[in-house]
Amino acid sequence: MKEAAYTIKRHWDGVLQWFKSQINNGILEGINSLIQAVKAKARGYRTTKNLIAMIYLIGGKLNFGLPT
Protein backbone atom coordinates (compact mmCIF):
# COMPACT_ATOMS: atom_id res chain seq x y z
CA MET A 1 0.00 0.00 0.00
CA LYS A 2 2.86 2.34 0.81
CA GLU A 3 4.45 1.69 -2.57
CA ALA A 4 1.19 2.58 -4.35
CA ALA A 5 0.95 5.81 -2.35
CA TYR A 6 4.55 6.72 -3.24
CA THR A 7 3.87 6.05 -6.92
CA ILE A 8 0.80 8.28 -6.91
CA LYS A 9 2.74 10.98 -5.08
CA ARG A 10 5.57 10.85 -7.66
CA HIS A 11 3.10 11.15 -10.55
CA TRP A 12 0.69 13.58 -8.90
CA ASP A 13 1.02 16.26 -11.60
CA GLY A 14 0.14 13.72 -14.29
CA VAL A 15 -2.82 12.43 -12.29
CA LEU A 16 -4.24 15.93 -11.94
CA GLN A 17 -3.60 16.65 -15.63
CA TRP A 18 -5.63 13.57 -16.61
CA PHE A 19 -8.64 14.84 -14.67
CA LYS A 20 -8.27 18.20 -16.40
CA SER A 21 -7.80 16.97 -19.98
CA GLN A 22 -9.12 13.34 -20.00
CA ILE A 23 -6.32 12.48 -22.45
CA ASN A 24 -4.12 9.44 -21.85
CA ASN A 25 -1.21 7.95 -23.74
CA GLY A 26 -3.48 5.66 -25.76
CA ILE A 27 -3.53 8.27 -28.52
CA LEU A 28 0.26 8.31 -28.64
CA GLU A 29 0.37 4.52 -28.74
CA GLY A 30 -2.05 4.57 -31.68
CA ILE A 31 0.11 7.04 -33.59
CA ASN A 32 3.20 4.96 -32.85
CA SER A 33 1.43 1.85 -34.13
CA LEU A 34 0.51 3.67 -37.34
CA ILE A 35 4.12 4.75 -37.91
CA GLN A 36 5.40 1.23 -37.28
CA ALA A 37 2.90 -0.12 -39.83
CA VAL A 38 4.08 2.41 -42.42
CA LYS A 39 7.68 1.38 -41.83
CA ALA A 40 6.78 -2.31 -42.17
CA LYS A 41 4.89 -1.76 -45.43
CA ALA A 42 7.67 0.28 -46.98
CA ARG A 43 10.67 -1.93 -46.24
CA GLY A 44 12.79 1.20 -46.37
CA TYR A 45 12.60 4.59 -47.99
CA ARG A 46 15.42 6.39 -49.70
CA THR A 47 15.03 9.51 -47.58
CA THR A 48 13.35 10.46 -44.34
CA LYS A 49 11.36 13.02 -46.31
CA ASN A 50 9.63 10.18 -48.17
CA LEU A 51 8.94 8.32 -44.92
CA ILE A 52 7.36 11.41 -43.37
CA ALA A 53 5.25 11.94 -46.50
CA MET A 54 3.94 8.37 -46.29
CA ILE A 55 3.14 8.78 -42.59
CA TYR A 56 1.07 11.86 -43.38
CA LEU A 57 -0.58 10.15 -46.35
CA ILE A 58 -1.64 7.06 -44.40
CA GLY A 59 -2.24 8.83 -41.10
CA GLY A 60 -4.39 11.53 -42.64
CA LYS A 61 -6.88 8.97 -43.99
CA LEU A 62 -7.46 11.12 -47.03
CA ASN A 63 -10.24 10.29 -49.46
CA PHE A 64 -9.10 11.17 -52.96
CA GLY A 65 -12.38 10.07 -54.53
CA LEU A 66 -10.70 8.26 -57.37
CA PRO A 67 -12.92 6.17 -59.63
CA THR A 68 -12.52 2.43 -59.23
C-alpha positions, 0 to 999 in steps of 0.5 A: 500500500505504501508503494502505491501511495509513493507512486501516486505521489511521484506522478501527482502532476500527471494524475491531476492533468488527466482529470483536467484533460481526460487524455491518456497515452493511448492516442500516442500509442495509436500514432506509434502503431501507425508509424510502425505499420508504415515502416513495415509496409515500406521496407525502407525509404530512400530519404526520411522526407519520403517516410514522413510523407507516407506517414502523413498520407496514411495517417491523414486517412485522405479520401481522394475520390478516385474512380474504381 
